[in-house]
Amino acid sequence: MSPAGRPPLSDARKSNRLFVMLTDAERERLDDAAAAAGKPTSTWARDELLRLAGDVAKKKPAKKR
């Protein structure tokens, strides 16, 4: 039998944190965007940052050896 509470969301344990300082207006914009996507703000922000990182990586030219 599994312990009571919410089951883990994934097998990957998240142990790193990224702190970002925001103004109240910036935080409100992120909260609004996350709500529109139906996600908690931290989940939405992580998803969007990783998507953007992937987009940037695709545009970056390969390093010469």
C-alpha positions as CSV (number, residue, x, y, z in Angstrom):
1,M,0.0,0.0,0.0
2,S,1.3,3.5,-0.8
3,P,1.6,6.3,1.8
4,A,-1.2,8.8,1.9
5,G,-0.9,12.1,0.0
6,R,-0.3,13.2,-3.5
7,P,1.6,10.7,-5.7
8,P,4.9,11.9,-7.2
9,L,4.5,13.8,-10.4
10,S,7.5,12.1,-12.0
11,D,10.4,9.8,-11.3
12,A,12.9,12.6,-11.6
13,R,13.6,14.2,-8.2
14,K,13.8,18.0,-8.4
15,S,16.6,19.1,-6.0
16,N,17.8,22.4,-7.7
17,R,16.3,25.8,-7.2
18,L,16.5,28.9,-9.3
19,F,15.7,32.2,-7.6
20,V,14.4,35.1,-9.6
21,M,13.6,38.5,-8.2
22,L,10.4,40.0,-9.7
23,T,8.5,43.2,-9.2
24,D,4.8,42.8,-8.1
25,A,3.8,43.6,-11.7
26,E,6.1,41.0,-13.2
27,R,4.9,38.3,-10.8
28,E,1.3,39.2,-11.6
29,R,2.0,38.7,-15.3
30,L,3.5,35.3,-14.7
31,D,0.7,34.3,-12.4
32,D,-1.9,35.4,-15.0
33,A,-0.1,33.5,-17.8
34,A,0.1,30.4,-15.7
35,A,-3.5,30.6,-14.7
36,A,-4.5,30.9,-18.4
37,A,-2.5,27.7,-19.1
38,G,-4.1,26.0,-16.1
39,K,-0.8,25.4,-14.3
40,P,0.7,26.5,-11.0
41,T,3.1,29.4,-11.6
42,S,6.3,27.5,-10.8
43,T,5.3,24.6,-13.1
44,W,4.4,27.0,-15.9
45,A,7.6,29.0,-15.5
46,R,9.8,25.8,-15.5
47,D,8.0,24.5,-18.6
48,E,8.4,27.8,-20.4
49,L,12.1,28.2,-19.4
50,L,12.9,24.7,-20.6
51,R,11.0,25.3,-23.9
52,L,12.9,28.6,-24.5
53,A,16.2,26.9,-23.6
54,G,15.5,24.3,-26.2
55,D,14.6,26.9,-28.8
56,V,17.8,28.9,-28.2
57,A,19.9,25.7,-28.3
58,K,18.5,24.9,-31.7
59,K,19.5,28.3,-33.1
60,K,23.0,28.3,-31.6
61,P,25.7,27.2,-34.2
62,A,27.6,24.1,-33.4
63,K,31.0,24.6,-31.7
64,K,34.1,24.0,-33.7
65,R,36.6,21.5,-32.3
